[in-house]
Amino acid sequence: FPVTILGQQVTPEKLQQILTNLDIKSEFSANKNSEVPLEEFRRQIDRLDYELLQLLSLRSNIVQKIAATKVENSITALQRHRFDQLMKERIESGKSLNLNTQYVKEIFDAIHEESIKQQTEFFEVKKNQ
């Protein structure tokens, strides 16, 4: 007999069709040959992730130099016009590399937020010296 929920019915035949069309995935493949290319791809990703971390560290070092220059010249940590221009350029660069605009925006929002945090902390240290 059909099951009625909020005016919608699923007949036994429709339920069977739904269940038949389910694409159930598992965490591991029964095909052990799939592990070889996956492991190589994972090694490549691991190397790229490490390179990203190294670049973020280098960027952080430059942010400290920027903060010192801003302190010497009484410039605020956040320069809205610079941020807006940066985001526009990064999003355009991301588009040219076929990256999702929201993905690029979220990444650079997080990077910039950390930059402002580091600069603000630097300002506080200098103020208290």
C-alpha positions as CSV (number, residue, x, y, z in Angstrom):
1,F,0.0,0.0,0.0
2,P,1.3,3.5,-0.7
3,V,2.8,5.6,2.1
4,T,1.4,9.2,2.3
5,I,3.5,12.0,3.7
6,L,2.3,15.6,3.3
7,G,0.3,14.6,0.3
8,Q,3.1,12.7,-1.4
9,Q,2.9,9.0,-2.2
10,V,5.6,6.5,-2.7
11,T,4.3,3.3,-4.2
12,P,6.2,0.1,-3.6
13,E,7.3,0.2,-7.3
14,K,8.6,3.8,-6.9
15,L,10.4,2.8,-3.7
16,Q,12.1,-0.1,-5.6
17,Q,13.1,2.3,-8.3
18,I,14.6,4.8,-5.8
19,L,16.5,2.0,-4.1
20,T,17.8,0.6,-7.4
21,N,19.1,4.0,-8.4
22,L,20.9,4.7,-5.2
23,D,24.7,5.0,-5.8
24,I,26.1,3.8,-2.5
25,K,29.8,4.6,-2.0
26,S,32.2,3.2,0.5
27,E,35.3,4.6,2.0
28,F,37.5,1.9,0.4
29,S,37.4,0.3,-3.0
30,A,37.2,-3.5,-3.5
31,N,39.5,-2.8,-6.5
32,K,43.0,-2.8,-5.0
33,N,44.4,-1.4,-8.3
34,S,42.7,1.9,-7.6
35,E,44.9,2.5,-4.6
36,V,48.1,2.9,-6.7
37,P,47.0,6.0,-8.6
38,L,45.3,7.4,-5.5
39,E,48.5,7.1,-3.4
40,E,50.4,9.0,-6.1
41,F,47.8,11.7,-6.3
42,R,47.8,12.0,-2.5
43,R,51.6,12.3,-2.5
44,Q,51.3,15.2,-5.0
45,I,48.6,16.9,-2.9
46,D,50.8,16.4,0.3
47,R,53.7,18.1,-1.5
48,L,51.5,21.0,-2.7
49,D,50.0,21.4,0.8
50,Y,53.5,21.7,2.2
51,E,54.5,24.3,-0.4
52,L,51.3,26.2,0.4
53,L,52.3,26.2,4.1
54,Q,55.8,27.4,3.2
55,L,54.4,30.2,1.1
56,L,52.0,31.2,3.9
57,S,55.0,31.4,6.3
58,L,57.0,33.6,3.9
59,R,53.9,35.8,3.5
60,S,53.6,36.0,7.3
61,N,57.2,37.2,7.5
62,I,56.5,40.0,4.9
63,V,53.4,40.9,6.9
64,Q,55.6,41.6,9.9
65,K,57.7,43.9,7.8
66,I,54.6,45.7,6.6
67,A,53.4,46.1,10.2
68,A,56.7,47.6,11.2
69,T,56.5,50.1,8.3
70,K,52.9,51.0,9.2
71,V,53.8,51.6,12.8
72,E,56.7,53.9,11.7
73,N,54.3,55.8,9.5
74,S,51.2,55.8,11.6
75,I,49.2,53.8,9.1
76,T,46.2,51.6,10.2
77,A,46.4,47.8,9.8
78,L,43.4,47.7,7.6
79,Q,43.6,49.7,4.4
80,R,40.2,49.1,2.9
81,H,41.0,50.4,-0.6
82,R,44.0,48.0,-0.7
83,F,41.9,45.1,0.4
84,D,39.2,45.8,-2.1
85,Q,41.7,46.1,-4.9
86,L,43.5,42.9,-3.7
87,M,40.3,40.9,-3.7
88,K,39.3,42.1,-7.1
89,E,42.7,41.1,-8.6
90,R,42.8,37.8,-6.8
91,I,39.3,36.8,-7.9
92,E,40.1,37.8,-11.5
93,S,43.3,35.7,-11.3
94,G,41.4,32.8,-9.9
95,K,38.8,33.0,-12.7
96,S,41.6,32.9,-15.3
97,L,42.8,29.7,-13.6
98,N,39.2,28.2,-13.6
99,L,38.9,28.5,-9.8
100,N,35.5,29.0,-8.2
101,T,35.1,32.7,-7.3
102,Q,33.6,31.9,-3.8
103,Y,36.5,29.5,-3.1
104,V,39.1,32.2,-4.0
105,K,37.2,34.8,-2.0
106,E,37.1,32.6,1.1
107,I,40.8,31.7,0.9
108,F,41.9,35.3,0.6
109,D,39.4,36.5,3.2
110,A,41.0,34.1,5.6
111,I,44.6,35.1,4.6
112,H,43.8,38.8,4.9
113,E,42.1,38.3,8.3
114,E,45.2,36.6,9.6
115,S,47.3,39.4,8.2
116,I,45.3,42.0,9.9
117,K,45.4,40.0,13.2
118,Q,49.2,39.7,12.9
119,Q,49.6,43.4,12.2
120,T,47.3,44.4,15.1
121,E,49.3,42.2,17.5
122,F,52.5,43.8,16.3
123,F,51.0,47.2,16.9
124,E,50.0,46.3,20.4
125,V,53.5,45.0,21.2
126,K,55.1,48.2,19.9
127,K,52.6,50.3,21.8
128,N,53.5,48.6,25.0
129,Q,57.2,48.9,24.6
